[in-house]
Amino acid sequence: MKFKRIAVIAAASLAMIALVGCGKSTKAAADKSQVKVGILQLIDQQALTAARKGFTEELAKAGYKGNKIKLDYVNAQGDQSNLQTMSQRLKRDKNDLNLAIATPAAQALQKADTKTPMLFTAITDPKSAGLVSNPDKPNKNATGVTDKVDVAGQIKFIHKVFPKAKKIGLLFNAAEQNSQVQVKLAKAAIKKLGLTAVEKTAATTNDVEQSASALMKQSDVIYIPTDNTMAASMATIGKVSSKEKIPVVPADATMVKLAGVATVGINYEDLGKQTGKLAVQLLKGKKVKDLPVEEPSKTRLVINPERMRQFGLTKAMLEEAE
């Protein structure tokens, strides 16, 4: 009897262990069914937020929504120390992949975490930023979609729309690497057309109004690259443009609404969706090295009817210049 009682107790104990084990397995399976995606955004501005929106919409479209995904979103508000702290946090969170929006965010995140697959978007030149050695064959932990626009094509567009303009102003933040790349291309294109480039920089959004005012007094038309500081200041630039009666043509279609006359540029929500498609491939088993860095898949003519009227332009004129 004593032996039987011991046997029963032992059997019960084994059953309990099995149940606990099953519970852990079930929980592990449930956890595995949920993917974890971290997002580090440089600053609150319309283009970067649109890219994030497009990215998450594309993930949802692929079925990564509700309890199927845990999004870990942080915004550095343009602060370098925040970028470092938040990058370390995303590393500790052990996400399945991370998204970095804008060059400084990607650089900070890759410096903190060289292992977790990382996607980037809203970056003009990932190679010069040190994120990849070869965009066609990524050899680090990062790939993504650039926001590289046809700068020379946009300068030609400006020349066609404003043929009498001889001085083209360039407004940007010299500390932004993506802007430096675009300004260099713009200056070459302006020179090729026999025109004159005039430069003004602004280190922060607080400096933009003064720089824009000074530049517009020296220029016939203003070109603004895909610069984060300028993108966050388009309402201010629009106010100065109206006061000085100098048209603005931005590289980014998102910027047109608040200050630009028009542009042939990219839509950042489209850019985010394109990056989201890469994320889906990574989550389904693809490796970073198998996904070359992509450029924007499409551009579009974006107009601002109110600004067009202000400067005597019609849609037909802009479509002809496109």
KABELBEL-V998650 format. One record per residue. N is the residue number from 0. RES is the residue in three letters. PSI is psi as a letter, one per 30 degrees, with the letter a starting at -180 (* if undefined). OMEGA is omega in whole degrees, 0 to 359 (* if undefined). Layout:
N;RES;PSI;OMEGA, N;RES;PSI;OMEGA
This chain:
0;MET;e;180, 1;LYS;e;180, 2;PHE;e;180, 3;LYS;e;181, 4;ARG;e;178, 5;ILE;e;181, 6;ALA;e;180, 7;VAL;e;180, 8;ILE;e;180, 9;ALA;e;180, 10;ALA;e;180, 11;ALA;e;180, 12;SER;e;179, 13;LEU;e;179, 14;ALA;e;179, 15;MET;e;178, 16;ILE;e;180, 17;ALA;e;180, 18;LEU;e;179, 19;VAL;e;179, 20;GLY;e;179, 21;CYS;e;179, 22;GLY;e;179, 23;LYS;e;180, 24;SER;e;179, 25;THR;e;180, 26;LYS;e;179, 27;ALA;e;179, 28;ALA;e;180, 29;ALA;e;180, 30;ASP;e;182, 31;LYS;f;181, 32;SER;f;179, 33;GLN;k;178, 34;VAL;l;180, 35;LYS;k;182, 36;VAL;k;177, 37;GLY;k;178, 38;ILE;k;176, 39;LEU;j;181, 40;GLN;k;184, 41;LEU;e;189, 42;ILE;l;174, 43;ASP;j;171, 44;GLN;l;194, 45;GLN;e;184, 46;ALA;e;182, 47;LEU;e;178, 48;THR;e;177, 49;ALA;e;178, 50;ALA;e;178, 51;ARG;e;180, 52;LYS;e;179, 53;GLY;e;180, 54;PHE;e;182, 55;THR;e;177, 56;GLU;e;180, 57;GLU;e;176, 58;LEU;e;179, 59;ALA;e;179, 60;LYS;e;180, 61;ALA;g;178, 62;GLY;f;180, 63;TYR;i;181, 64;LYS;l;180, 65;GLY;b;181, 66;ASN;g;177, 67;LYS;f;183, 68;ILE;k;173, 69;LYS;j;180, 70;LEU;k;181, 71;ASP;i;187, 72;TYR;k;175, 73;VAL;k;182, 74;ASN;k;185, 75;ALA;f;180, 76;GLN;h;176, 77;GLY;g;184, 78;ASP;k;183, 79;GLN;e;179, 80;SER;e;175, 81;ASN;e;179, 82;LEU;e;181, 83;GLN;e;181, 84;THR;e;182, 85;MET;e;176, 86;SER;e;177, 87;GLN;e;179, 88;ARG;e;180, 89;LEU;e;177, 90;LYS;e;181, 91;ARG;f;183, 92;ASP;f;176, 93;LYS;h;178, 94;ASN;l;177, 95;ASP;e;172, 96;LEU;l;178, 97;ASN;k;175, 98;LEU;k;175, 99;ALA;k;182, 100;ILE;j;181, 101;ALA;l;188, 102;THR;e;182, 103;PRO;e;179, 104;ALA;e;180, 105;ALA;e;179, 106;GLN;e;180, 107;ALA;e;182, 108;LEU;e;179, 109;GLN;e;177, 110;LYS;e;181, 111;ALA;e;188, 112;ASP;j;181, 113;THR;g;185, 114;LYS;e;184, 115;THR;k;177, 116;PRO;k;182, 117;MET;k;171, 118;LEU;k;174, 119;PHE;l;175, 120;THR;l;183, 121;ALA;h;179, 122;ILE;k;184, 123;THR;e;185, 124;ASP;i;183, 125;PRO;f;179, 126;LYS;e;180, 127;SER;f;177, 128;ALA;f;178, 129;GLY;g;183, 130;LEU;e;177, 131;VAL;k;175, 132;SER;e;179, 133;ASN;j;182, 134;PRO;f;181, 135;ASP;f;180, 136;LYS;i;182, 137;PRO;k;184, 138;ASN;g;176, 139;LYS;b;181, 140;ASN;g;188, 141;ALA;k;169, 142;THR;l;180, 143;GLY;a;182, 144;VAL;k;180, 145;THR;l;173, 146;ASP;g;182, 147;LYS;j;180, 148;VAL;l;177, 149;ASP;i;184, 150;VAL;e;180, 151;ALA;e;178, 152;GLY;e;179, 153;GLN;e;176, 154;ILE;e;176, 155;LYS;e;177, 156;PHE;e;178, 157;ILE;e;182, 158;HIS;e;179, 159;LYS;e;182, 160;VAL;e;181, 161;PHE;i;186, 162;PRO;f;181, 163;LYS;f;181, 164;ALA;k;180, 165;LYS;f;181, 166;LYS;j;180, 167;ILE;j;180, 168;GLY;k;178, 169;LEU;j;183, 170;LEU;k;185, 171;PHE;l;174, 172;ASN;j;185, 173;ALA;f;180, 174;ALA;f;181, 175;GLU;j;184, 176;GLN;e;180, 177;ASN;e;180, 178;SER;e;178, 179;GLN;e;180, 180;VAL;e;183, 181;GLN;e;180, 182;VAL;e;177, 183;LYS;e;178, 184;LEU;e;181, 185;ALA;e;181, 186;LYS;e;178, 187;ALA;e;180, 188;ALA;e;178, 189;ILE;e;179, 190;LYS;e;181, 191;LYS;e;179, 192;LEU;f;180, 193;GLY;g;181, 194;LEU;l;182, 195;THR;k;177, 196;ALA;k;176, 197;VAL;k;185, 198;GLU;k;169, 199;LYS;k;180, 200;THR;l;176, 201;ALA;k;185, 202;ALA;f;180, 203;THR;l;178, 204;THR;f;179, 205;ASN;f;182, 206;ASP;f;190, 207;VAL;e;184, 208;GLU;e;180, 209;GLN;e;181, 210;SER;e;180, 211;ALA;e;180, 212;SER;e;180, 213;ALA;e;182, 214;LEU;e;183, 215;MET;f;176, 216;LYS;f;183, 217;GLN;g;187, 218;SER;l;177, 219;ASP;f;178, 220;VAL;l;183, 221;ILE;k;173, 222;TYR;k;180, 223;ILE;k;178, 224;PRO;l;177, 225;THR;i;186, 226;ASP;k;185, 227;ASN;e;180, 228;THR;e;179, 229;MET;e;180, 230;ALA;e;179, 231;ALA;f;185, 232;SER;g;187, 233;MET;e;177, 234;ALA;e;178, 235;THR;e;180, 236;ILE;e;178, 237;GLY;e;179, 238;LYS;e;179, 239;VAL;e;179, 240;SER;e;179, 241;SER;e;182, 242;LYS;e;184, 243;GLU;f;181, 244;LYS;h;177, 245;ILE;k;182, 246;PRO;l;179, 247;VAL;k;174, 248;VAL;j;180, 249;PRO;l;177, 250;ALA;e;186, 251;ASP;k;181, 252;ALA;e;180, 253;THR;f;183, 254;MET;f;187, 255;VAL;e;187, 256;LYS;e;187, 257;LEU;f;185, 258;ALA;f;188, 259;GLY;l;172, 260;VAL;e;181, 261;ALA;l;171, 262;THR;l;167, 263;VAL;j;188, 264;GLY;a;183, 265;ILE;l;174, 266;ASN;k;187, 267;TYR;f;175, 268;GLU;e;174, 269;ASP;e;179, 270;LEU;e;178, 271;GLY;e;179, 272;LYS;e;178, 273;GLN;e;177, 274;THR;e;178, 275;GLY;e;177, 276;LYS;e;175, 277;LEU;e;179, 278;ALA;e;180, 279;VAL;e;179, 280;GLN;e;178, 281;LEU;e;181, 282;LEU;f;179, 283;LYS;g;171, 284;GLY;f;178, 285;LYS;l;177, 286;LYS;l;179, 287;VAL;e;183, 288;LYS;f;180, 289;ASP;f;185, 290;LEU;j;179, 291;PRO;l;175, 292;VAL;k;182, 293;GLU;l;171, 294;GLU;l;181, 295;PRO;k;185, 296;SER;f;180, 297;LYS;l;173, 298;THR;l;180, 299;ARG;l;174, 300;LEU;k;179, 301;VAL;k;185, 302;ILE;l;174, 303;ASN;j;186, 304;PRO;e;181, 305;GLU;e;179, 306;ARG;e;178, 307;MET;e;179, 308;ARG;e;181, 309;GLN;e;183, 310;PHE;g;173, 311;GLY;h;181, 312;LEU;l;175, 313;THR;l;179, 314;LYS;e;180, 315;ALA;e;178, 316;MET;e;181, 317;LEU;e;179, 318;GLU;e;178, 319;GLU;e;180, 320;ALA;f;186, 321;GLU;*;*
